[in-house]
């Protein structure tokens, strides 16, 4: 059953439509799926942990996140 809060909204991103994302420090903390994504057909929201090289990966969908300076 669609989430009544996002199922009828327009302009939302498709969940997991890309496999790699670049994010900035201004966007921290980062969670997957990203804000503005239709949530009714995606995995549970999880916060992304970044390593010392600024790289993180979603444990659910495998999307990769790169923190750019």
Biopython code that builds the backbone (N, CA, C, O; Angstrom):
import numpy as np
from Bio.PDB.StructureBuilder import StructureBuilder

atoms = [
    (1, "UNK", "N", (0.845, -1.175, 0.000)),
    (1, "UNK", "CA", (0.000, 0.000, 0.000)),
    (1, "UNK", "C", (0.890, 1.237, 0.000)),
    (1, "UNK", "O", (1.809, 1.326, 0.814)),
    (2, "UNK", "N", (0.640, 2.193, -0.892)),
    (2, "UNK", "CA", (1.454, 3.400, -0.953)),
    (2, "UNK", "C", (1.355, 4.233, 0.321)),
    (2, "UNK", "O", (0.320, 4.261, 0.987)),
    (3, "UNK", "N", (2.451, 4.907, 0.642)),
    (3, "UNK", "CA", (2.470, 5.820, 1.770)),
    (3, "UNK", "C", (1.592, 7.020, 1.418)),
    (3, "UNK", "O", (1.846, 7.678, 0.409)),
    (4, "UNK", "N", (0.573, 7.326, 2.214)),
    (4, "UNK", "CA", (-0.329, 8.426, 1.866)),
    (4, "UNK", "C", (0.357, 9.787, 1.875)),
    (4, "UNK", "O", (-0.176, 10.745, 1.316)),
    (5, "UNK", "N", (1.523, 9.891, 2.495)),
    (5, "UNK", "CA", (2.226, 11.175, 2.568)),
    (5, "UNK", "C", (3.057, 11.444, 1.323)),
    (5, "UNK", "O", (3.343, 12.606, 1.032)),
    (6, "UNK", "N", (3.456, 10.421, 0.579)),
    (6, "UNK", "CA", (4.288, 10.639, -0.604)),
    (6, "UNK", "C", (3.716, 10.040, -1.875)),
    (6, "UNK", "O", (4.181, 10.386, -2.961)),
    (7, "UNK", "N", (2.748, 9.176, -1.796)),
    (7, "UNK", "CA", (2.256, 8.466, -2.973)),
    (7, "UNK", "C", (1.636, 9.394, -4.012)),
    (7, "UNK", "O", (1.717, 9.108, -5.207)),
    (8, "UNK", "N", (1.021, 10.490, -3.593)),
    (8, "UNK", "CA", (0.366, 11.379, -4.543)),
    (8, "UNK", "C", (1.155, 12.654, -4.807)),
    (8, "UNK", "O", (0.698, 13.504, -5.571)),
    (9, "UNK", "N", (2.319, 12.811, -4.200)),
    (9, "UNK", "CA", (3.129, 14.007, -4.426)),
    (9, "UNK", "C", (3.813, 13.910, -5.785)),
    (9, "UNK", "O", (4.196, 12.829, -6.230)),
    (10, "UNK", "N", (3.955, 15.047, -6.424)),
    (10, "UNK", "CA", (4.651, 15.070, -7.710)),
    (10, "UNK", "C", (6.027, 15.684, -7.513)),
    (10, "UNK", "O", (6.270, 16.382, -6.529)),
    (11, "UNK", "N", (6.918, 15.422, -8.447)),
    (11, "UNK", "CA", (8.249, 15.999, -8.395)),
    (11, "UNK", "C", (9.223, 15.265, -7.494)),
    (11, "UNK", "O", (10.337, 15.744, -7.278)),
    (12, "UNK", "N", (8.831, 14.105, -6.959)),
    (12, "UNK", "CA", (9.728, 13.334, -6.108)),
    (12, "UNK", "C", (10.675, 12.510, -6.970)),
    (12, "UNK", "O", (10.318, 12.061, -8.060)),
    (13, "UNK", "N", (11.898, 12.318, -6.457)),
    (13, "UNK", "CA", (12.856, 11.459, -7.153)),
    (13, "UNK", "C", (12.437, 10.008, -7.014)),
    (13, "UNK", "O", (11.785, 9.624, -6.043)),
    (14, "UNK", "N", (12.820, 9.208, -7.997)),
    (14, "UNK", "CA", (12.608, 7.771, -7.896)),
    (14, "UNK", "C", (13.624, 7.208, -6.922)),
    (14, "UNK", "O", (14.786, 7.615, -6.958)),
    (15, "UNK", "N", (13.235, 6.290, -6.056)),
    (15, "UNK", "CA", (14.191, 5.713, -5.120)),
    (15, "UNK", "C", (15.260, 4.915, -5.848)),
    (15, "UNK", "O", (14.976, 4.168, -6.784)),
    (16, "UNK", "N", (16.488, 5.091, -5.398)),
    (16, "UNK", "CA", (17.616, 4.329, -5.921)),
    (16, "UNK", "C", (17.768, 4.463, -7.434)),
    (16, "UNK", "O", (18.181, 3.513, -8.098)),
    (17, "UNK", "N", (17.435, 5.644, -7.990)),
    (17, "UNK", "CA", (17.536, 5.821, -9.442)),
    (17, "UNK", "C", (18.979, 5.923, -9.916)),
    (17, "UNK", "O", (19.255, 5.721, -11.099)),
    (18, "UNK", "N", (19.894, 6.232, -9.019)),
    (18, "UNK", "CA", (21.309, 6.278, -9.372)),
    (18, "UNK", "C", (22.073, 5.392, -8.388)),
    (18, "UNK", "O", (21.577, 5.079, -7.306)),
    (19, "UNK", "N", (23.276, 4.994, -8.775)),
    (19, "UNK", "CA", (24.101, 4.175, -7.899)),
    (19, "UNK", "C", (25.192, 4.960, -7.205)),
    (19, "UNK", "O", (25.787, 4.473, -6.244)),
    (20, "UNK", "N", (25.470, 6.189, -7.683)),
    (20, "UNK", "CA", (26.520, 7.006, -7.089)),
    (20, "UNK", "C", (26.012, 8.435, -6.922)),
    (20, "UNK", "O", (25.353, 8.993, -7.799)),
    (21, "UNK", "N", (26.340, 9.001, -5.772)),
    (21, "UNK", "CA", (25.934, 10.363, -5.458)),
    (21, "UNK", "C", (27.127, 11.117, -4.897)),
    (21, "UNK", "O", (27.919, 10.557, -4.139)),
    (22, "UNK", "N", (27.257, 12.385, -5.265)),
    (22, "UNK", "CA", (28.234, 13.264, -4.645)),
    (22, "UNK", "C", (27.472, 14.175, -3.710)),
    (22, "UNK", "O", (26.446, 14.743, -4.084)),
    (23, "UNK", "N", (27.970, 14.317, -2.494)),
    (23, "UNK", "CA", (27.327, 15.159, -1.493)),
    (23, "UNK", "C", (28.361, 16.099, -0.906)),
    (23, "UNK", "O", (29.561, 15.831, -0.970)),
    (24, "UNK", "N", (27.900, 17.193, -0.337)),
    (24, "UNK", "CA", (28.784, 18.162, 0.290)),
    (24, "UNK", "C", (28.608, 18.123, 1.799)),
    (24, "UNK", "O", (27.654, 17.531, 2.305)),
    (25, "UNK", "N", (29.522, 18.751, 2.513)),
    (25, "UNK", "CA", (29.434, 18.791, 3.974)),
    (25, "UNK", "C", (28.174, 19.505, 4.437)),
    (25, "UNK", "O", (27.662, 19.225, 5.521)),
    (26, "UNK", "N", (27.670, 20.428, 3.620)),
    (26, "UNK", "CA", (26.428, 21.138, 3.963)),
    (26, "UNK", "C", (25.226, 20.208, 4.008)),
    (26, "UNK", "O", (24.224, 20.517, 4.654)),
    (27, "UNK", "N", (25.319, 19.075, 3.328)),
    (27, "UNK", "CA", (24.208, 18.116, 3.269)),
    (27, "UNK", "C", (24.258, 17.079, 4.382)),
    (27, "UNK", "O", (23.347, 16.259, 4.497)),
    (28, "UNK", "N", (25.296, 17.098, 5.197)),
    (28, "UNK", "CA", (25.427, 16.122, 6.287)),
    (28, "UNK", "C", (24.409, 16.384, 7.378)),
    (28, "UNK", "O", (24.092, 17.549, 7.618)),
    (29, "UNK", "N", (23.887, 15.400, 8.041)),
    (29, "UNK", "CA", (24.081, 13.975, 7.823)),
    (29, "UNK", "C", (23.307, 13.509, 6.593)),
    (29, "UNK", "O", (22.236, 14.034, 6.287)),
    (30, "UNK", "N", (23.850, 12.535, 5.902)),
    (30, "UNK", "CA", (23.260, 11.995, 4.670)),
    (30, "UNK", "C", (22.554, 10.692, 4.996)),
    (30, "UNK", "O", (23.078, 9.851, 5.727)),
    (31, "UNK", "N", (21.368, 10.537, 4.450)),
    (31, "UNK", "CA", (20.658, 9.268, 4.615)),
    (31, "UNK", "C", (20.207, 8.766, 3.261)),
    (31, "UNK", "O", (20.027, 9.541, 2.321)),
    (32, "UNK", "N", (20.030, 7.479, 3.176)),
    (32, "UNK", "CA", (19.555, 6.820, 1.964)),
    (32, "UNK", "C", (18.225, 6.156, 2.300)),
    (32, "UNK", "O", (18.144, 5.442, 3.300)),
    (33, "UNK", "N", (17.199, 6.360, 1.516)),
    (33, "UNK", "CA", (17.125, 7.188, 0.337)),
    (33, "UNK", "C", (17.220, 8.676, 0.699)),
    (33, "UNK", "O", (16.916, 9.079, 1.822)),
    (34, "UNK", "N", (17.651, 9.481, -0.282)),
    (34, "UNK", "CA", (17.842, 10.906, -0.065)),
    (34, "UNK", "C", (16.522, 11.629, 0.145)),
    (34, "UNK", "O", (15.457, 11.121, -0.207)),
    (35, "UNK", "N", (16.605, 12.807, 0.717)),
    (35, "UNK", "CA", (15.410, 13.648, 0.907)),
    (35, "UNK", "C", (14.782, 13.931, -0.457)),
    (35, "UNK", "O", (15.491, 14.058, -1.456)),
    (36, "UNK", "N", (13.475, 14.027, -0.497)),
    (36, "UNK", "CA", (12.775, 14.289, -1.744)),
    (36, "UNK", "C", (12.525, 13.054, -2.575)),
    (36, "UNK", "O", (12.161, 13.155, -3.747)),
    (37, "UNK", "N", (12.717, 11.884, -1.982)),
    (37, "UNK", "CA", (12.508, 10.624, -2.678)),
    (37, "UNK", "C", (11.173, 10.020, -2.265)),
    (37, "UNK", "O", (10.778, 10.088, -1.101)),
    (38, "UNK", "N", (10.495, 9.438, -3.222)),
    (38, "UNK", "CA", (9.266, 8.716, -2.928)),
    (38, "UNK", "C", (9.615, 7.519, -2.041)),
    (38, "UNK", "O", (10.375, 6.644, -2.455)),
    (39, "UNK", "N", (9.071, 7.475, -0.840)),
    (39, "UNK", "CA", (9.478, 6.467, 0.125)),
    (39, "UNK", "C", (8.630, 5.201, 0.124)),
    (39, "UNK", "O", (9.040, 4.191, 0.695)),
    (40, "UNK", "N", (7.491, 5.234, -0.485)),
    (40, "UNK", "CA", (6.593, 4.086, -0.364)),
    (40, "UNK", "C", (7.127, 2.832, -1.055)),
    (40, "UNK", "O", (6.701, 1.725, -0.725)),
    (41, "UNK", "N", (8.055, 2.983, -2.014)),
    (41, "UNK", "CA", (8.563, 1.808, -2.709)),
    (41, "UNK", "C", (10.084, 1.696, -2.582)),
    (41, "UNK", "O", (10.764, 1.258, -3.509)),
    (42, "UNK", "N", (10.602, 2.095, -1.428)),
    (42, "UNK", "CA", (12.041, 2.048, -1.215)),
    (42, "UNK", "C", (12.346, 1.318, 0.088)),
    (42, "UNK", "O", (11.436, 0.882, 0.793)),
    (43, "UNK", "N", (13.622, 1.189, 0.398)),
    (43, "UNK", "CA", (14.038, 0.531, 1.630)),
    (43, "UNK", "C", (13.940, 1.496, 2.814)),
    (43, "UNK", "O", (13.763, 2.695, 2.600)),
    (44, "UNK", "N", (14.048, 1.015, 4.046)),
    (44, "UNK", "CA", (14.014, 1.895, 5.213)),
    (44, "UNK", "C", (15.144, 2.920, 5.161)),
    (44, "UNK", "O", (16.216, 2.645, 4.622)),
    (45, "UNK", "N", (14.902, 4.083, 5.716)),
    (45, "UNK", "CA", (15.917, 5.133, 5.747)),
    (45, "UNK", "C", (17.065, 4.734, 6.658)),
    (45, "UNK", "O", (16.842, 4.275, 7.778)),
    (46, "UNK", "N", (18.288, 4.905, 6.185)),
    (46, "UNK", "CA", (19.480, 4.587, 6.957)),
    (46, "UNK", "C", (20.489, 5.714, 6.737)),
    (46, "UNK", "O", (20.638, 6.209, 5.619)),
    (47, "UNK", "N", (21.182, 6.117, 7.805)),
    (47, "UNK", "CA", (22.202, 7.150, 7.694)),
    (47, "UNK", "C", (23.499, 6.535, 7.180)),
    (47, "UNK", "O", (23.861, 5.416, 7.542)),
    (48, "UNK", "N", (24.186, 7.286, 6.332)),
    (48, "UNK", "CA", (25.407, 6.817, 5.687)),
    (48, "UNK", "C", (26.623, 7.237, 6.505)),
    (48, "UNK", "O", (26.782, 8.412, 6.839)),
    (49, "UNK", "N", (27.473, 6.274, 6.824)),
    (49, "UNK", "CA", (28.738, 6.543, 7.513)),
    (49, "UNK", "C", (29.823, 6.694, 6.456)),
    (49, "UNK", "O", (29.905, 5.891, 5.526)),
    (50, "UNK", "N", (30.650, 7.717, 6.596)),
    (50, "UNK", "CA", (31.728, 7.978, 5.651)),
    (50, "UNK", "C", (33.059, 7.573, 6.256)),
    (50, "UNK", "O", (33.300, 7.772, 7.447)),
    (51, "UNK", "N", (33.932, 6.996, 5.412)),
    (51, "UNK", "CA", (35.266, 6.622, 5.878)),
    (51, "UNK", "C", (36.199, 7.846, 5.800)),
    (51, "UNK", "O", (35.749, 8.948, 5.486)),
    (52, "UNK", "N", (37.468, 7.653, 6.081)),
    (52, "UNK", "CA", (38.426, 8.766, 6.114)),
    (52, "UNK", "C", (38.682, 9.362, 4.730)),
    (52, "UNK", "O", (39.252, 10.447, 4.619)),
    (53, "UNK", "N", (38.263, 8.660, 3.679)),
    (53, "UNK", "CA", (38.420, 9.158, 2.309)),
    (53, "UNK", "C", (37.142, 9.815, 1.802)),
    (53, "UNK", "O", (37.075, 10.221, 0.642)),
    (54, "UNK", "N", (36.129, 9.924, 2.657)),
    (54, "UNK", "CA", (34.875, 10.558, 2.267)),
    (54, "UNK", "C", (33.970, 9.681, 1.436)),
    (54, "UNK", "O", (33.172, 10.182, 0.643)),
    (55, "UNK", "N", (34.085, 8.364, 1.610)),
    (55, "UNK", "CA", (33.289, 7.423, 0.849)),
    (55, "UNK", "C", (32.365, 6.657, 1.778)),
    (55, "UNK", "O", (32.775, 6.250, 2.865)),
    (56, "UNK", "N", (31.118, 6.456, 1.361)),
    (56, "UNK", "CA", (30.169, 5.676, 2.135)),
    (56, "UNK", "C", (29.275, 4.869, 1.213)),
    (56, "UNK", "O", (29.146, 5.179, 0.029)),
    (57, "UNK", "N", (28.661, 3.836, 1.761)),
    (57, "UNK", "CA", (27.817, 2.949, 0.956)),
    (57, "UNK", "C", (26.580, 2.547, 1.743)),
    (57, "UNK", "O", (26.652, 2.257, 2.937)),
    (58, "UNK", "N", (25.449, 2.536, 1.057)),
    (58, "UNK", "CA", (24.193, 2.130, 1.682)),
    (58, "UNK", "C", (24.176, 0.614, 1.842)),
    (58, "UNK", "O", (24.408, -0.114, 0.877)),
    (59, "UNK", "N", (23.904, 0.132, 3.053)),
    (59, "UNK", "CA", (23.878, -1.316, 3.257)),
    (59, "UNK", "C", (22.657, -2.002, 2.631)),
    (59, "UNK", "O", (22.656, -3.223, 2.471)),
    (60, "UNK", "N", (21.632, -1.245, 2.278)),
    (60, "UNK", "CA", (20.432, -1.841, 1.680)),
    (60, "UNK", "C", (20.526, -1.949, 0.168)),
    (60, "UNK", "O", (20.368, -3.034, -0.393)),
    (61, "UNK", "N", (20.783, -0.825, -0.494)),
    (61, "UNK", "CA", (20.723, -0.824, -1.958)),
    (61, "UNK", "C", (22.090, -0.759, -2.627)),
    (61, "UNK", "O", (22.197, -0.935, -3.841)),
    (62, "UNK", "N", (23.141, -0.506, -1.839)),
    (62, "UNK", "CA", (24.484, -0.469, -2.394)),
    (62, "UNK", "C", (24.854, 0.855, -3.045)),
    (62, "UNK", "O", (25.928, 0.961, -3.637)),
    (63, "UNK", "N", (23.999, 1.864, -2.955)),
    (63, "UNK", "CA", (24.338, 3.176, -3.514)),
    (63, "UNK", "C", (25.589, 3.713, -2.826)),
    (63, "UNK", "O", (25.744, 3.601, -1.610)),
    (64, "UNK", "N", (26.477, 4.298, -3.628)),
    (64, "UNK", "CA", (27.728, 4.830, -3.106)),
    (64, "UNK", "C", (27.637, 6.345, -2.998)),
    (64, "UNK", "O", (27.069, 7.019, -3.857)),
    (65, "UNK", "N", (28.210, 6.854, -1.924)),
    (65, "UNK", "CA", (28.188, 8.290, -1.663)),
    (65, "UNK", "C", (29.616, 8.787, -1.503)),
    (65, "UNK", "O", (30.405, 8.205, -0.758)),
    (66, "UNK", "N", (29.946, 9.871, -2.210)),
    (66, "UNK", "CA", (31.262, 10.467, -2.130)),
    (66, "UNK", "C", (31.117, 11.881, -1.572)),
    (66, "UNK", "O", (30.386, 12.705, -2.122)),
    (67, "UNK", "N", (31.819, 12.148, -0.478)),
    (67, "UNK", "CA", (31.806, 13.467, 0.135)),
    (67, "UNK", "C", (32.829, 14.326, -0.592)),
    (67, "UNK", "O", (34.025, 14.035, -0.563)),
    (68, "UNK", "N", (32.359, 15.387, -1.246)),
    (68, "UNK", "CA", (33.301, 16.245, -1.962)),
    (68, "UNK", "C", (33.599, 17.477, -1.124)),
    (68, "UNK", "O", (32.739, 17.997, -0.414)),
    (69, "UNK", "N", (34.829, 17.923, -1.227)),
    (69, "UNK", "CA", (35.310, 19.046, -0.400)),
    (69, "UNK", "C", (34.806, 20.374, -0.880)),
    (69, "UNK", "O", (35.124, 21.406, -0.289)),
]
sb = StructureBuilder()
sb.init_structure("model")
sb.init_model(0)
sb.init_chain("A")
sb.init_seg("    ")
for serial, (resi, resn, name, xyz) in enumerate(atoms, 1):
    if name == "N":
        sb.init_residue(resn, " ", resi, " ")
    sb.init_atom(name, np.array(xyz, "f"), 0.0, 1.0, " ", f" {name:<3s}", serial, name[0])
structure = sb.get_structure()
